[in-house]
């Protein structure tokens, strides 16, 4: 039984949730809504921790991918595979290779998990201000799309598909596109390919970058919307 323990200091942190809670507290002080519940407060903490994890994972991926590209400069013609010719696998430091795979897995999981928590926050805030969302997951998705001013969610559907693969179906491994001399791009593949004609069998580093951008835009739009919900509830009626 644990009877003595240490809490780890957590100063600073990602400030995404703070303006939302400020607007909520102003509405509560004005008497237009009830004070925030413990559940909402705890959810805000969980989101903040995820938002602290994400940039650290992303920075590791950037660094590791750069190291991999640097190593790949040493490849020779016999290492190159084509649709008509088998090459020899290019040797790469195992620690670098597997750390990069682990971090890509982590990024897919963390973005997915963080957005799911933000969806939950959206649903709970709507209920807290007296505008609950009736219906299941699809209705929440429709309401959230509307809240984000019609912003596309292609980035999340892409993320969800590939996250499901690494979580439930298989383990990705790596290749490098050297089609154009001087331009290399990391490829995350789901099986040993003889062609890259099927985009469902792999994804590119640039697609990970686009997902990160999509998430950044969506979380900013969601923050603005949630602040607006609390401020609207603070406007006297009648």
C-alpha positions in Angstrom: 0.0 0.0 0.0 1.3 3.4 -1.0 1.4 5.7 2.1 4.2 8.2 1.0 4.8 9.6 -2.5 6.2 12.4 -4.6 4.3 14.6 -7.0 6.4 15.8 -9.9 6.5 19.5 -10.4 4.6 20.6 -13.6 5.2 24.3 -14.1 4.3 26.1 -17.3 2.7 23.8 -19.7 0.7 24.2 -22.9 -1.7 27.1 -22.3 -4.4 26.0 -24.8 -7.0 25.3 -22.1 -6.4 28.5 -20.0 -8.4 31.0 -22.1 -11.3 28.6 -22.3 -11.4 28.2 -18.5 -11.0 32.0 -18.1 -14.2 32.5 -20.2 -15.9 29.8 -18.2 -15.0 31.4 -14.9 -16.3 34.8 -16.1 -19.6 33.3 -17.1 -19.8 31.4 -13.7 -19.1 34.6 -11.8 -21.8 36.4 -13.7 -24.2 33.7 -12.6 -25.1 32.5 -16.1 -23.7 29.0 -15.8 -22.7 26.7 -13.0 -19.0 26.5 -11.9 -16.9 24.1 -13.9 -17.3 20.5 -12.7 -14.4 18.4 -11.4 -14.8 16.2 -14.5 -14.2 19.2 -16.8 -11.2 20.3 -14.7 -9.7 16.9 -14.9 -10.3 16.6 -18.6 -8.5 19.9 -19.1 -5.5 18.6 -17.3 -5.4 15.4 -19.4 -5.6 17.5 -22.6 -2.8 19.8 -21.4 -0.5 16.8 -20.7 -1.1 15.4 -24.2 -0.3 18.8 -25.7 3.0 18.7 -23.8 3.8 15.3 -25.1 3.1 16.0 -28.8 5.7 18.5 -29.6 8.4 16.4 -28.0 7.5 13.4 -30.0 7.4 15.5 -33.2 10.8 17.0 -32.5 12.3 13.5 -32.0 10.8 12.4 -35.4 12.3 15.5 -37.1 15.7 14.8 -35.6 15.7 11.1 -36.3 14.4 11.5 -39.9 17.2 14.0 -40.5 19.7 11.5 -39.2 18.3 8.8 -41.4 18.5 11.0 -44.5 22.1 11.8 -43.6 22.9 8.1 -43.4 21.1 7.4 -46.7 23.6 9.6 -48.5 26.0 6.7 -48.3 23.8 4.3 -50.4 25.2 2.9 -53.6 23.4 1.9 -56.8 23.1 -1.8 -55.6 20.9 -0.6 -52.7 18.2 0.8 -54.9 15.0 -1.2 -55.5 12.7 -0.6 -58.5 9.6 -2.3 -59.7 11.7 -4.5 -62.0 14.9 -4.9 -59.9 15.6 -6.1 -56.4 18.3 -4.3 -54.6 20.2 -5.0 -51.3 18.7 -3.6 -48.1 20.6 -0.6 -46.9 22.1 -1.0 -43.5 21.1 1.5 -40.9 21.8 1.8 -37.1 19.1 -0.3 -35.4 18.6 2.2 -32.5 17.9 5.0 -34.9 15.5 2.9 -37.0 13.4 1.4 -34.2 13.3 4.6 -32.2 11.9 6.4 -35.3 9.3 3.7 -35.8 8.3 3.9 -32.1 8.0 7.7 -32.3 5.9 7.6 -35.5 3.6 5.1 -33.7 3.5 7.5 -30.7 2.7 10.5 -32.8 -0.2 8.7 -34.5 -1.5 7.6 -31.1 -1.0 10.9 -29.3 -2.7 13.1 -31.9 -5.6 10.7 -32.1 -5.9 10.5 -28.3 -5.7 14.2 -27.9 -8.3 15.0 -30.5 -10.6 12.4 -28.9 -10.3 14.2 -25.5 -11.0 17.5 -27.2 -14.1 16.0 -28.8 -15.2 14.9 -25.3 -14.5 18.4 -24.0 -16.7 19.9 -26.7 -19.5 17.6 -25.8 -19.2 18.2 -22.1 -19.0 22.0 -22.5 -22.1 21.9 -24.6 -23.9 20.0 -21.9 -22.6 22.3 -19.2 -24.0 25.5 -20.8 -27.4 23.9 -21.4 -26.9 22.9 -25.1 -26.4 19.2 -25.0 -25.8 17.2 -28.1 -28.5 14.6 -28.5 -27.4 11.5 -30.4 -24.3 9.4 -30.7 -20.8 9.8 -32.1 -21.9 10.8 -35.6 -24.0 13.6 -34.2 -21.1 14.9 -32.2 -18.9 14.8 -35.3 -21.5 16.8 -37.3 -21.8 19.4 -34.5 -18.1 19.7 -34.2 -17.6 20.2 -37.9 -20.2 22.9 -37.8 -18.4 24.4 -34.8 -15.1 24.5 -36.7 -16.7 26.6 -39.4 -17.0 23.8 -41.9 -13.3 23.0 -41.6 -12.5 19.7 -43.3 -11.6 16.7 -41.1 -9.7 14.8 -43.8 -6.6 15.0 -41.6 -8.4 13.1 -38.8 -9.9 10.4 -41.0 -6.4 9.8 -42.5 -4.9 9.7 -38.9 -7.6 7.4 -37.6 -7.1 4.9 -40.5 -3.3 4.7 -40.0 -3.5 4.8 -36.2 -5.9 1.8 -36.3 -3.4 -0.1 -38.4 -0.5 0.4 -36.0 -2.7 -0.2 -33.0 -4.6 -3.3 -34.2 -3.3 -4.7 -37.5 0.4 -4.6 -37.9 3.7 -2.8 -37.4 5.0 -0.3 -39.9 8.6 -0.3 -41.1 10.6 2.2 -43.1 11.9 2.9 -46.6 13.3 6.0 -48.3 12.1 7.4 -51.6 15.2 8.2 -53.7 13.3 8.6 -57.0 14.7 12.2 -57.4 18.4 12.6 -56.8 19.0 15.0 -53.9 15.5 14.7 -52.6 14.8 12.0 -50.1 11.5 11.3 -48.3 10.7 8.9 -45.5 8.1 6.2 -46.4 6.2 4.4 -43.7 5.2 1.0 -45.2 2.7 -1.6 -44.0 4.1 -4.6 -46.0 7.1 -5.4 -48.2 6.1 -3.7 -51.5 7.1 -4.5 -55.1 5.3 -1.2 -56.1 4.1 1.9 -54.5 1.0 2.3 -56.7 -1.4 1.6 -53.8 -1.4 4.6 -51.4 -3.2 2.5 -48.8 -0.1 0.4 -48.3 2.2 3.2 -47.1 2.3 6.9 -46.2 4.9 9.7 -46.6 6.6 11.9 -44.1 5.0 14.9 -45.8 1.6 13.4 -44.9 2.5 13.3 -41.2 3.4 17.0 -41.5 0.0 17.7 -43.0 -1.7 15.9 -40.2 0.2 17.9 -37.7 -0.9 21.1 -39.4 -4.5 19.9 -39.6 -4.5 19.2 -35.9 -2.9 22.6 -35.1 -5.6 24.4 -37.1 -8.4 22.4 -35.6 -7.4 22.9 -32.0 -7.1 26.6 -32.5 -10.5 26.8 -34.1 -12.0 24.6 -31.3 -10.4 26.9 -28.6 -12.0 29.9 -30.3 -15.4 28.2 -30.5 -15.4 27.1 -26.9 -14.4 30.5 -25.6 -17.3 31.9 -27.7 -19.8 29.4 -26.2 -18.9 30.6 -22.7 -19.0 34.3 -23.7 -22.4 33.8 -25.4 -23.8 32.2 -22.2 -22.6 35.3 -20.3 -24.7 37.6 -22.4 -27.9 38.6 -20.5 -31.1 37.2 -22.2 -34.2 39.2 -23.0 
